[in-house]
Amino acid sequence: MTIERKFISQNLKELQIKEYILQTLGKVGVAHVKLQRTPLGEKILISCSRPGLVVGRAGSNIQKLTQELKSRFGLENPQIEIEELTNPMLEASILAEMISNSMERFGTGRFKGIGHKAMTEAMRSGALGVEILISGKVPSQRAKTWRFYNGYLKKCGDVAVEGVDIAYRVALLKTGIVGIKVSVMPPTTILPDRIDINDINSINVEEITGSTDASEIEEHVADAAPKKTARKKAAKKADTEEKPKRAKKKAAKKAGESESEEAE
């Protein structure tokens, strides 16, 4: 097996493990699943909003999941760690799961309230922008897409790929399957056009003047002011001296053009 095929097979196996964990744990607030390879075995980190439901009573869910990973995917010593999310409303997967559960519970009659509630919760948590798309036969028999949008969200460029969290979920309703897409731009996203202005009180005067004494700082400022004024005066004087020379050159040019016309 070549190196390329080996990497491809490993990545496919990791993707299958992640999808299986998400399907097995069900709708218990799982946001991310990361797989790390260590000398002792595979380390699986599960980020979730409700760790108690993921672990189960006396760790029954984790033990069952460990045995299934060993038998199904051939993992020798999988170590599962649970990480609780500090701010779950900023995770697109949690919001999409919340919308899916609410729609399956209440139906399509309250889908607008469900979408606005999820969007408001994300913005209250500090998100820069949120977009929710609900597609399907909602609320009529004709399929259409409803869009809930708030804040500022990048749609193109590297920021849209790396700085926007996107999740997809489906809701099984009586009228059919409804697709849910949630895009969240968290406050940690660094925008290329963002400019931070420093407060004048936060400037370190000692680094500029080399002293913290008020009298020395005033002398430094007083010395710097005349130099700046002198430079301005010199530039203005040079400009005034250049003006007559420019006028003479223009007059000579015009005289030369008029003489050439008379000779013709």
C-alpha positions in Angstrom: 0.0 0.0 0.0 1.4 3.4 -1.0 1.7 6.3 1.4 -1.2 8.1 -0.3 -3.6 5.2 0.0 -2.6 4.8 3.6 -3.4 8.4 4.5 -6.7 8.2 2.6 -7.7 5.0 4.4 -6.9 6.5 7.8 -8.9 9.6 7.1 -11.9 7.6 5.8 -11.7 5.4 9.0 -11.6 8.5 11.2 -14.6 10.0 9.3 -16.6 6.7 9.8 -15.7 6.7 13.5 -16.9 10.3 14.0 -20.2 9.7 12.1 -20.8 6.5 14.1 -20.3 8.2 17.4 -22.6 11.0 16.4 -25.3 8.5 15.4 -24.8 6.3 18.4 -25.0 9.0 21.1 -28.1 10.5 19.4 -29.4 13.9 20.2 -27.6 14.6 23.5 -25.8 17.8 22.6 -22.7 16.5 20.9 -20.9 19.3 19.1 -17.5 17.9 17.9 -15.6 14.6 17.8 -11.8 14.6 17.5 -9.6 11.6 17.1 -5.9 11.6 18.1 -3.4 8.8 17.7 -1.1 8.2 20.7 1.5 5.5 21.5 -1.0 4.0 24.0 -3.9 3.9 21.5 -6.6 6.1 20.0 -7.8 9.1 22.0 -11.3 10.3 21.2 -12.3 13.7 22.5 -16.1 14.4 22.5 -17.2 18.0 23.1 -20.8 18.2 24.3 -23.2 20.5 26.1 -24.7 17.7 28.4 -21.9 15.4 29.5 -24.1 13.5 31.9 -26.3 12.1 29.1 -23.2 11.2 27.1 -21.5 9.3 29.9 -24.7 7.6 31.1 -25.5 6.0 34.4 -22.2 4.8 36.0 -20.5 5.2 32.6 -22.7 2.7 30.9 -22.8 4.6 27.6 -19.1 5.1 27.5 -18.3 1.4 28.2 -20.8 0.3 25.5 -19.4 2.7 23.0 -15.8 1.6 23.7 -16.7 -2.1 23.1 -18.5 -1.2 19.9 -15.5 0.8 18.6 -13.2 -2.1 19.3 -15.3 -4.7 17.6 -16.6 -2.6 14.6 -13.4 -0.6 13.7 -10.7 -2.7 15.2 -9.4 -0.1 17.7 -7.0 -1.7 20.2 -7.3 0.7 23.2 -9.8 3.6 22.5 -9.7 6.2 25.3 -12.8 8.4 25.3 -12.7 11.8 27.0 -15.7 14.1 27.6 -15.3 17.8 27.3 -18.1 20.2 28.4 -18.7 23.2 26.2 -18.5 26.5 28.1 -20.8 28.3 25.6 -22.9 25.8 23.7 -25.1 28.4 22.0 -22.1 29.4 19.8 -21.9 25.9 18.3 -23.8 25.5 15.0 -24.3 21.8 15.6 -26.0 22.4 19.0 -28.3 25.1 17.5 -29.2 22.8 14.5 -29.9 19.9 16.9 -32.1 22.2 19.1 -34.1 23.3 16.1 -34.5 19.7 14.8 -35.7 18.5 18.2 -38.2 21.4 18.6 -39.6 20.9 15.1 -40.1 17.2 15.7 -41.8 17.9 19.0 -44.1 20.8 18.0 -44.4 20.4 14.2 -44.3 23.1 11.5 -46.8 25.4 13.2 -44.1 27.1 15.4 -41.1 26.9 13.1 -40.8 30.7 13.0 -40.6 31.0 16.8 -38.1 28.2 16.9 -35.8 29.8 14.4 -36.0 33.2 16.0 -35.3 31.8 19.4 -32.2 29.9 18.3 -30.9 33.0 16.5 -31.5 35.2 19.5 -29.8 32.8 21.9 -26.7 32.7 19.6 -26.5 36.5 19.4 -26.9 36.9 23.2 -24.0 34.5 23.6 -21.8 36.9 21.6 -21.9 35.6 18.1 -21.0 38.1 15.4 -23.5 36.7 12.9 -26.0 33.9 12.5 -27.9 32.4 9.6 -30.5 29.7 9.8 -32.0 28.0 6.7 -35.0 25.7 7.1 -35.9 23.9 3.8 -38.9 21.6 3.1 -42.7 21.6 3.2 -42.9 24.3 5.8 -45.7 25.2 6.5 -47.6 24.4 3.3 -47.4 21.4 0.9 -45.0 23.3 -1.4 -41.4 23.0 -0.5 -39.6 26.3 0.1 -36.7 27.7 2.1 -37.1 30.1 5.1 -34.1 32.2 6.1 -33.4 33.7 9.5 -30.5 36.1 9.6 -28.9 38.5 12.1 -25.6 40.2 12.6 -22.6 40.1 10.2 -21.6 36.8 8.5 -18.9 36.2 5.9 -20.0 34.4 2.8 -16.7 34.2 0.8 -13.0 34.1 1.2 -10.8 32.3 3.7 -12.7 33.8 6.7 -15.9 32.1 5.5 -14.1 28.7 5.3 -12.1 28.9 8.5 -14.0 31.3 10.7 -17.6 30.3 10.2 -19.0 27.2 11.9 -21.6 25.4 9.7 -23.8 22.4 10.7 -26.5 20.4 8.9 -29.4 18.4 10.5 -32.7 17.0 9.4 -36.1 16.8 11.1 -38.4 13.9 10.4 -42.0 15.3 10.3 -45.3 14.0 9.1 -45.1 16.2 5.9 -41.6 14.8 5.1 -38.0 15.5 5.8 -37.0 19.1 6.7 -33.4 20.2 6.2 -31.7 22.6 8.6 -28.5 24.5 8.0 -27.0 26.7 10.7 -24.0 29.1 10.1 -22.5 30.9 13.1 -19.5 33.3 13.1 -18.2 33.2 16.7 -16.6 36.3 18.4 -13.1 34.6 18.2 -13.1 35.0 14.4 -10.4 37.5 13.3 -11.6 39.6 10.4 -9.0 41.1 8.0 -10.6 44.5 7.9 -10.9 44.9 11.7 -8.8 47.8 13.2 -8.1 48.2 16.9 -7.5 51.8 18.1 -5.3 52.1 21.1 -6.3 54.4 24.0 -3.9 57.3 24.6 -3.8 56.4 28.3 -2.5 52.9 27.4 0.6 54.3 25.6 3.8 53.7 27.4 5.3 57.1 27.6 8.6 55.8 29.1 9.4 53.8 25.9 9.0 57.0 23.8 10.7 59.6 26.0 12.9 57.4 28.2 11.5 58.9 31.4 8.4 59.1 33.6 9.1 62.5 35.0 6.4 65.0 34.0 8.9 67.9 33.5 11.2 65.8 31.3 8.2 64.7 29.2 7.1 68.3 28.8 10.6 69.2 27.6 10.6 66.3 25.2 7.3 67.5 23.7 8.4 71.1 23.6 11.6 70.1 21.8 9.7 68.0 19.3 7.1 70.7 18.4 9.6 73.3 17.1 11.3 70.7 14.9 8.0 69.7 13.4 7.2 73.4 12.8 10.6 74.1 11.3 10.1 71.2 8.8 6.8 72.5 7.8 8.2 76.0 7.2 11.1 74.7 5.2 8.8 72.7 3.0 6.6 75.7 2.5 9.6 77.9 1.6 10.9 75.4 -0.9 7.4 75.3 -2.5 7.2 79.1 -2.8 10.7 79.2 -4.4 9.8 76.6 -6.9 6.7 78.4 -8.1 8.5 81.2 -10.0 10.7 78.6 -11.7 7.7 76.7 -12.8 6.1 79.9 -14.2 9.3 80.7 -16.1 9.4 77.2 -17.6 5.8 77.4 -18.7 6.3 80.9 -20.3 9.4 79.7 -22.2 7.5 76.7 -23.4 4.7 78.8 -24.7 7.1 81.2 -26.4 8.8 78.3 -28.1 5.5 76.9 -29.4 4.4 80.4 -30.7 7.7 80.8 -32.6 7.4 77.4 -34.2 3.8 78.3 -35.4 5.0 81.6 -36.9 7.8 79.9 -38.7 5.3 77.5 -40.3 
